[in-house]
Amino acid sequence: MLPRISEEITFRKLEILITFLESGSLARAAERLGTSAVSVHRALHSLEAGTRCALFRLEGRNLQPTDAAHALADVAREILQRMDEGINATRAIAGYGAERIRIGSLYSLTSGTVPSMIMALKARRPDVQAELILGSNADLVQRLRDGTIDAAVMGQPDAAPELETHALFEDDVFFAAPAQSPYAGLASIDLRDCAEERFVSLQEGFVTYSRFVDAFRIAGFEPQIVMKTNDIFSLMNLVGGGIGCTLLPGRVRGVLPPSVRLIPLQERYAAVRQTIALCFLRTRERDPNLLALLAASRTLKLGGH
């Protein structure tokens, strides 16, 4: 059975107590709260009635808090913070937006796609603050499930029925080689001709790594991977430095180092494409922030190259 709390103790009175202790006087507390000193004084004495103990003592004309008042204020801060978090969580589940939105993204989408989406979102909801969290596809799916991000722009996941997914664009995958490589001048490339080549790749969990695996499955051999990395920009630099070749999505063309060339794959690898999608939990499908982000993404011309 839950404990019964006196009706004299309310969130508003606890807020008044905290403000009084922080400001140091009835007048300053009243000014910060937009009320009168008499109302503040009445609320503080009402808390004494509710707790059934002395929270203050008079020193001349000044009201001085006791240790008990400070103890109650410490608990009140925690309670008010927890209730604020609970209300925000409740509003999110019920489909009402908060003042911020946490957007997950692949590293490769930060050079154009995601900034454009955030700017379009701000035009629709200027009071919403966007927070960007980067990670692999696997990381972002788990973060959505855990509720640590609100939406993610990533490769469309294969098996995530709890997620609402909205395809944004299709992106072709290219063979990436050093500019001085013999491959650089080819019009297209068949991976079967690269069986003796050294390769670098992303770690497992990235959508680009998944397509890397798919492409070599079609080619019929397991590539010799000499190094793996956790972000696509480092991967491009490894290729440019001559460590090995790799496969990259077309959307990175705009940030490609001059020492790297992208060569189209032959038609047999046409199915090795990435579908980039905006994803969020189905339970959040009525959240105004997410609906605004989705609407904003539909107004943009997004795509790979």
Secondary structure, 3 states (H helix, E strand, C coil): CCCCCCCCCCHHHHHHHHHHHHHCCHHHHHHHHCCCHHHHHHHHHHHHHHHCCCCEEEECCEEEECHHHHHHHHHHHHHHHHHHHHHHHHHHHHCCCCCEEEEEECHHHCCCHHHHHHHHHHHHCCCCEEEEEECCHHHHHHHHHHCCCCEEEEECCCCCCCEEEEEEEEEEEEEEEECCCHHHHCCCECHHHHCCCEEEEECCCCHHHHHHHHHHHHHCCCCEEEEEECCHHHHHHHHHCCCCEEEEEHHHHHHCCCCEEEEEECHHHCCCEEEEEEEEEHHHCCCHHHHHHHHHHHCCCCCCC
